[in-house]
Amino acid sequence: MKNIIMQGFLILIVLLVTVSTVATGCTSTADTAQQKVSSQEAQQIAYDATVYGFPLVVMDLTRQVMTAVPAPNAYGSPVNQFGNKKVFPDATFTNVVNPNADTLYSSAWIDTSKEPVILTVPDTHGRYYLMPMFNCWTDCFASPGSRTTGTGAGDFAITGPNWSGKLPQGLREMKSSTRWVWIVGRIACAGPSDYENVWQLQDQLKLTPLSAWGTDYVTPAAVPVDPNANTKVSPLNQLLAMDAAGYFNDVCRLMVDNPPYEADAPMLARMAEIGIKPGSDYNSYFAGLDDSVKSAIQAGHQSALAQIPAADMGNTTNGWQLPYGTGDYGTDYALRAAIAYRGLGANLIEDAFYASASTIGDGAKLSSDNKYILHFSRDEIPPVNGFWSLSMYNDKIMFVDNPINRYSLGSLSDPPLAKNPDG
């Protein structure tokens, strides 16, 4: 659902919902690295390493910002607690790109370092819901919900990379490869007249530490806020303001609790050539490099940040970009970084498909000076097991202000869509 857009033109998006651990090593000396890597090589490695580590750094900054609150609200919550959105955003909402007017969100950051945390979901009585769980590399490793586990009540134990043990009967394990887990839950909502029905379900979502399972556990109140969290600058802008040394120092630090995959071994070996290793003090390493190598690394880092949002998101047909592979990226680091840049939390392709357009089929750019028709024949209406919708965004990828305050149309529309006489 994250799009490349042309400045000044509207974006149409169809949301079709159907339904290893790497050992840490000692930091190499800067002198040794300089003997092995030229400035040109260092620049390319820094470029690749920036792309590789992008989701890890932006996820950590997002966690810091969203959990820097003493109690849950619509935009965040303390660790291991849900924050629930109660209403759809309108054209005044500018906190997050690609706002959604189809579901109400319930978000939580889970820390598995001490013990597993159990997610309890209520019976939604057939209502579509999804509780995707993302590790810190932005891969969706589990997706409880209508498609996978049904709409009945359920209890899911979220375990971290270093936990092993036996779970109580009735719990289904969801194993994360990283310490931190982000749940970006959503429950289908037909509009304001349906809000209270969804609120009742949101209020039944629970997160319980394993040690308190089976007790009358009460969520902590007035949780202390991390004083170091920068809540005045967006996570993305914090990242974009980092120099190469600070950025790679964060990558080294974060890879300890959130280990890379075994398939990343070639990339890790390459990054190690300029000192980027799990647990390394990169700031100290960088300080010992020659100025020419420092400049090359900084140039590679900045070049990558400029190129990440321009990465190809998928095939283009009739002006529509059709992204595949979201939520499970393997070693497609460019796609993973591009999705993380344009907005975190893209679901598995099995759960959601996000098609976007900034032009019509002949290449002409969409403009609010014109009117457009998107026609579905009766046998071409999007075949979904959940819902589909069409949303209109402006050049900032935010909802378009309009006289009737309508921001999307689709199968959940209230009142429902009126079909042509031929269906």
Protein Blocks (a to p, Z undefined) as FASTA:
>chain_A
ZZcddehiacdddddddehiddddddddfklmmmmpcfklmmmmmmmmmmmmmmmmmmmm
mmmmmmmcfbdcfkbccehiacddfbdcdfklckbghiafkbccddddddfkloccdddd
ddeehpacddddddfkopafbdcdjklnojadcddddddfkbgcdddehiacdddfbfbd
cdddddddfbjklmmmmmmmmmmpccddfklgoiacdcdehiacdfkbcfkbcfklmmmm
pcfklmmmmmmmmmmmmccdfklmmmmmmmmmnopaghiafklmmmmpcfklmmmmmmmm
mmmmmmmmmpcfbdceehiacdehihilojalklmmmmmmnoghiacfkloccdddfbdf
kopacdfkbccdddddfklgccdfkbgcdddddfkopacddfklpabdcjkbccdddddf
kZZ
